[in-house]
Amino acid sequence: MFILKKIVAAFVLPPGLFVLALAGLAIYLRKRCRPAAIACAALAALVWAGSTEVFSDALLRPLEGAYKTPARPEGDVIVLLCGGFRGGWKPFSASERLAPGTLERATAAYKLQRETGLPLLVSGGAPFSSEPEAEAAAAYLEELGAPRAKLLTEVRSRDTEENAAYSGRICREKGYKKAILLTSAFHMPRAVLLFGRLGGLDLEPFPVARRAGGPRWLRDWLPGSGEDARRALNEYAGLLYYRLRFALFGPAKIR
């Protein structure tokens, strides 16, 4: 019954519902318009395959495999890149305001800061809100027990490119020469590319929150949200864009 419930749920909710609708349309059209029926069937298969965890893992694995998490990272400062937060209300815990990606990164950054004793620079502005992401993440870190004296915030950046430019500027002003760069594993290749071009720092990548891999279950082959696939495709598009832009025009000057 449990397995049946999972299968039914996968096809009752989008995108599984769209797969059923397209398959039903293909059956309806098979004797009326064969090319249209084939197109609907192909689109149903594409939506199904593209929304599975198996497909997402295939896209994420090259990104997440680019850098290993070092057992004993060395540097002068930890740089934490935020990944979104939820504003608009006063929460019971500061963790409630952090998007899942930021929460994963911030929790790992807190543990790393405790183990190393290094200063922790939290980078993230307010691209879609009135409060910088870095301030929300810093509040969560303080709630966990991170000493305020060890926390720095960079609150101007709106994307990874500006994370690199503004964080690098703060690190140089503070005299930090090597940064332990902490972000999600799938995001690390783009972050390293941009920090290498704009940050002006030696880097020790510290990827966290890996999503790909692990044992396969039935649900991995069923239609899902496709959110991880979207994240991976966004990273590939970003890498392509910045590599082309740097090759043609060089890094932009960010004030």
Secondary structure, 3 states (H helix, E strand, C coil): CHHHHHHHHHHHCCCHHHHHHHHHHHHHHCCCCHHHHHHHHHHHHHHHHHCCHHHHHHHHHHHHCCCCCCCCCCCCEEEEECCCECCCCCCCCHHHHECHHHHHHHHHHHHHHHHHCCCEEEECCCCCCCCCHHHHHHHHHHHHCCCHHHEEEECCCCCHHHHHHHHHHHHHHHCCCEEEEEEEHHHHHHHHHHHHHHHCCEEEEEEECCCCCCCCCHHHHCCCCCHHHHHHHHHHHHHHHHHHHHHHHCCCCCC
